[in-house]
Amino acid sequence: MTTPRDHLTSKEIEVATLVWQGLTNREIGKLTGTTEQVVKNHLRSAFDKLGVWSRLELAMYVASHGGQSWTEEAGRLRDSSLGRCSGQEIRAGANARTPPL
């Protein structure tokens, strides 16, 4: 049996996980080496596939469907891609937020 989560791409899983961890689109873009607009595109697609309407609903979906396992999967996907950073660095980035100016 497939779930809506099974229809997400690896990038959508990564972005959803980082949203769940509390990162902004700008922070996600910097971590993933892409633009905020690309992050927004991934979010819009994930929203459609999961049937959610906001970042809060997305974070709640991730949390209620094994959030920690999403973090581990995103780390593995990231490590196996171009090796930009490890899952540990993703988690560290979530905790290293800078205050707004």
C-alpha positions in Angstrom: 0.0 0.0 0.0 1.4 3.4 -1.0 1.1 6.5 1.0 1.1 10.1 -0.2 4.7 10.4 1.1 5.7 7.7 -1.3 5.0 10.1 -4.2 7.5 12.7 -3.0 10.8 13.1 -4.8 14.0 13.0 -2.8 14.3 16.8 -3.0 10.7 17.2 -1.7 11.5 14.9 1.2 14.6 16.9 2.0 12.7 20.2 1.8 9.8 18.9 3.9 12.2 17.6 6.5 14.0 21.0 6.7 10.7 22.8 7.1 9.8 20.4 9.9 13.1 21.3 11.5 12.1 25.0 11.4 14.3 26.3 8.6 13.2 29.2 6.4 13.1 28.9 2.6 16.3 31.1 2.5 18.1 28.8 4.9 16.9 25.7 3.0 18.1 27.2 -0.3 21.6 27.9 1.2 21.8 24.4 2.6 20.7 22.7 -0.6 22.6 25.0 -2.9 19.6 26.3 -4.7 17.4 29.4 -4.8 14.4 30.3 -2.6 12.2 30.0 -5.7 13.3 26.4 -6.3 12.5 25.7 -2.6 9.1 27.2 -3.1 8.5 25.0 -6.1 9.4 21.9 -4.2 7.1 23.0 -1.3 4.2 23.6 -3.7 4.6 20.2 -5.3 4.9 18.5 -1.8 1.8 20.4 -0.6 -0.2 19.1 -3.6 1.0 15.5 -3.2 0.4 15.4 0.6 -2.9 17.4 0.5 -1.6 20.1 2.8 -2.0 23.9 2.4 0.8 25.5 4.5 4.2 25.0 6.0 2.7 24.4 9.4 0.5 21.6 8.0 3.5 20.1 6.2 5.5 20.2 9.4 2.6 18.5 11.2 2.4 15.9 8.5 6.1 15.1 8.8 5.9 15.0 12.6 2.9 12.7 12.6 4.5 10.3 10.0 7.8 9.6 11.6 9.6 12.9 11.5 12.9 11.5 12.8 13.0 8.8 10.1 12.5 11.6 7.5 15.6 13.3 8.9 17.6 10.2 8.6 16.3 9.5 5.0 17.0 13.1 4.0 20.6 12.7 5.3 21.1 9.5 3.4 19.7 11.1 0.2 21.9 14.1 0.7 25.0 12.0 1.3 24.4 9.9 -1.8 23.8 12.9 -4.0 26.7 15.3 -4.8 28.1 15.1 -1.3 27.4 18.7 -0.5 26.8 18.0 3.2 25.9 15.2 5.5 22.7 14.6 7.4 24.5 15.7 10.6 25.3 19.1 8.9 21.6 19.4 8.0 20.6 18.9 11.6 23.3 21.3 12.8 22.0 23.9 10.4 18.5 23.6 11.9 20.0 24.5 15.3 22.3 27.3 14.0 19.7 29.8 13.1 20.7 33.5 13.1 18.4 36.1 14.5 16.7 38.4 12.0 18.2 41.9 11.5 
